[in-house]
Amino acid sequence: MENIKDKVIIIMGASSGIGEVTTKRLAQEGAKLVIAARREERLKAIVESLPNAEVVYAVANVENKDEVQAVADLAIKKYGRVDVLFNNAGVMPTAPLSDARFDDWRRMLDINIMGVLNGIAAVLPIMKKQQSGQIIATSSVAGHVVYPGSAVYCGTKFAVRAIMEGLRQEERENNIRSTVISPGSVMTELYKTTNDPAFIEMVENLPADNDLAIQAGDIANAVAYAISTPDSVAVNEILIRPTKQSI
């Protein structure tokens, strides 16, 4: 794809699933990558699997603004600019509100919302100085539709869409593009954060070629498309579901 080669791209939440596959997809296109997540051994393995790519990693928890800032600082030190930030980290504990799972609620707020804000805050001064850039965030179909058992998760994903629309309006004159990726069911490790044993067992027993979930590569292709468009074009939102998904 045009317009990806040599772009400096930060990917948060890069150690598995959508983040890992997107890293590999963009590396194929010649991007210069800085990947970050909490699991260092997974990051090392990804870097080692891409011997011909320009990719470095940093261990960072998106809940910690200083650690997120350090990732942006690494990109500047290594490559001198930041063209794209992909805010991809997220968790999905599920339970009815009556369970009053305060710790799960706080974790979702800190990772799904504050994690996105920490990323925006880290790169926005850089992009404003450059007068160019793109910030991408993973929302969800749950940012469009509310369903029982996931009220707080849905709330965090609605919030991501609102924040990203505010970012678009505030920074469009600085040539900073905003993109929200809203996946439906995807075969990644996110299901393990649901705290629902029955749901986890069901997902783990699905065949790899099931038609109830799309693959992480499908989302990586959507991210690559959004990045590849001309700087004068902002793909503000991509909603992508399995064909047979009902919501």
C-alpha positions in Angstrom: 0.0 0.0 0.0 1.1 3.5 -0.7 1.7 6.1 2.0 2.8 3.6 4.7 6.4 3.0 3.8 8.8 4.8 6.2 5.9 6.2 8.3 6.8 6.1 12.0 4.0 4.2 13.7 3.5 3.5 17.5 1.3 0.6 18.4 0.0 0.3 22.0 -1.3 -3.1 23.1 0.9 -4.8 20.5 1.8 -8.0 22.3 -1.1 -10.1 20.9 -4.2 -10.2 18.8 -5.0 -7.1 16.7 -1.9 -5.3 17.9 0.5 -8.1 17.0 -1.0 -8.9 13.6 -1.2 -5.1 12.7 2.5 -4.8 13.7 3.4 -7.6 11.2 1.1 -6.2 8.5 2.6 -2.7 8.7 6.1 -4.1 8.8 5.4 -5.8 5.5 4.6 -2.3 4.1 7.9 -0.9 5.3 6.7 1.1 8.3 9.1 2.1 11.1 7.5 0.7 14.2 7.6 1.3 17.9 5.5 -1.4 19.7 4.5 -1.4 23.3 2.6 -3.6 25.8 3.1 -5.0 29.3 4.5 -8.4 28.3 8.1 -8.0 27.4 8.7 -11.6 26.3 5.9 -11.3 23.8 7.3 -8.0 22.4 10.7 -9.5 22.1 9.3 -12.5 20.2 7.5 -10.2 17.8 10.7 -8.2 17.1 12.7 -11.3 16.6 10.1 -12.6 14.1 10.6 -9.5 12.0 14.4 -9.5 11.3 14.1 -7.4 8.2 11.8 -4.8 9.7 12.6 -1.5 11.5 10.9 -2.2 14.8 11.8 -1.5 18.4 9.8 -2.2 21.6 9.1 -0.6 25.0 7.4 -2.2 28.0 4.5 0.1 28.9 1.1 -0.1 30.7 -1.3 2.3 29.1 -2.7 3.1 32.6 0.6 4.9 33.4 0.9 8.2 31.5 4.7 8.4 32.1 5.2 5.0 30.6 3.1 5.9 27.6 5.1 9.2 27.3 8.3 7.2 27.3 7.1 5.2 24.3 6.5 8.5 22.3 9.9 9.7 23.5 11.5 6.5 22.2 9.9 7.0 18.8 11.4 10.6 18.6 14.8 9.4 19.8 14.9 6.5 17.3 13.1 8.0 14.3 12.7 11.7 14.9 9.0 11.9 14.4 5.6 10.2 15.0 3.3 9.8 12.1 0.7 7.4 13.6 -0.4 6.3 17.0 -2.6 3.2 17.2 -4.3 3.1 20.7 -5.2 -0.6 20.7 -5.0 -1.8 24.4 -8.3 -2.8 26.0 -10.0 -5.2 28.4 -13.6 -6.5 28.5 -14.7 -7.8 31.9 -18.5 -8.6 31.6 -21.1 -8.8 34.4 -24.4 -7.2 35.2 -24.3 -3.9 37.0 -25.9 -5.5 40.0 -22.7 -7.5 40.6 -21.0 -4.2 41.6 -17.6 -5.2 40.3 -15.9 -2.0 41.3 -12.4 -3.3 40.5 -13.4 -4.4 37.0 -15.1 -1.1 36.4 -12.1 0.9 37.4 -9.8 -1.3 35.3 -11.9 -0.7 32.2 -12.1 3.0 32.8 -8.3 3.2 33.3 -7.3 1.1 30.3 -10.1 1.6 27.8 -10.5 5.4 28.3 -7.5 6.8 30.2 -5.2 4.6 28.1 -6.5 6.3 25.0 -6.2 9.7 26.6 -2.7 9.0 27.8 -1.7 8.1 24.2 -3.3 11.2 22.7 -1.6 13.4 25.3 1.8 11.8 24.6 1.8 12.4 20.8 -0.4 15.4 20.2 2.3 18.0 20.9 4.6 16.2 18.5 2.0 16.0 15.8 1.0 19.7 16.2 4.6 20.7 15.8 4.9 18.5 12.7 1.5 19.8 11.5 0.7 16.3 10.5 -0.2 12.9 12.1 -2.9 10.3 12.6 -4.3 8.9 15.8 -6.2 5.6 15.6 -8.2 4.0 18.5 -9.8 0.7 18.8 -13.4 1.0 19.9 -16.0 -1.8 19.2 -19.4 -2.6 18.0 -20.1 -2.2 21.7 -19.4 1.5 21.2 -22.5 1.6 18.9 -24.8 -0.9 20.6 -25.5 -1.5 24.3 -26.3 -5.1 25.5 -26.9 -6.7 28.9 -23.9 -7.7 30.9 -21.6 -5.2 29.3 -23.0 -1.8 30.2 -19.7 -0.4 31.6 -17.6 -1.9 28.7 -20.1 -0.4 26.2 -19.8 2.9 28.0 -16.0 2.9 27.7 -16.3 2.2 24.0 -18.9 4.9 23.4 -16.5 7.2 25.3 -13.7 6.4 22.9 -15.8 7.4 19.9 -16.8 10.7 21.6 -13.2 11.5 22.5 -11.9 10.7 19.0 -14.6 12.9 17.4 -13.6 15.7 19.7 -10.0 15.1 18.7 -11.0 15.3 15.0 -12.8 18.6 15.5 -10.1 20.2 17.6 -7.1 19.2 15.5 -8.3 19.1 11.9 -6.7 22.5 11.2 -3.4 21.0 12.3 -3.7 18.2 9.7 -4.1 15.6 12.4 -6.4 12.8 11.3 -8.5 10.7 13.7 -9.7 7.1 13.0 -11.8 4.8 15.1 -11.8 1.1 14.3 -14.9 -0.6 15.7 -14.6 -4.4 15.4 -17.3 -6.9 16.1 -16.3 -10.4 17.3 -12.6 -11.1 16.6 -10.6 -14.2 17.4 -8.1 -12.6 19.8 -7.2 -13.1 23.5 -9.6 -10.3 24.6 -12.2 -12.9 25.5 -9.9 -14.0 28.4 -10.6 -10.7 30.1 -14.3 -11.3 30.4 -14.3 -13.1 33.7 -17.0 -15.3 32.4 -15.9 -19.0 32.5 -18.7 -20.2 30.3 -18.1 -17.6 27.6 -14.3 -18.3 27.7 -14.9 -22.1 27.4 -17.3 -21.5 24.5 -14.8 -19.3 22.6 -11.9 -21.8 23.2 -14.0 -24.6 21.7 -14.8 -22.7 18.5 -13.1 -24.1 15.4 -10.5 -21.8 14.0 -12.5 -21.4 10.8 -15.8 -20.5 12.5 -18.0 -17.8 11.0 -19.0 -16.2 14.3 -15.8 -14.1 14.5 -13.4 -12.5 12.1 -9.7 -12.7 12.2 -7.2 -10.2 13.7 -5.8 -9.9 10.2 -9.1 -8.5 8.9 -8.8 -5.6 11.4 -5.1 -5.1 10.6 -6.1 -4.7 6.9 -8.6 -2.0 8.0 -5.9 -0.2 10.0 -3.5 -0.4 7.0 -6.2 1.0 4.7 -6.9 4.0 7.0 -3.2 4.8 7.2 -2.6 4.4 3.5 -5.1 7.0 2.4 -3.7 10.4 1.4 -3.0 12.9 4.1 -5.9 15.0 2.8 -8.3 12.1 3.5 -9.4 11.2 7.0 -11.1 7.8 7.3 -12.9 8.7 10.6 -14.5 5.4 11.4 -14.5 1.8 10.2 -17.2 -0.6 11.6 -16.3 -4.2 10.8 -18.3 -7.2 11.8 -18.5 -10.9 11.0 -21.2 -11.2 8.3 -23.4 -13.3 10.5 -23.1 -11.2 13.7 -26.5 -10.1 14.9 -25.6 -6.9 16.8 
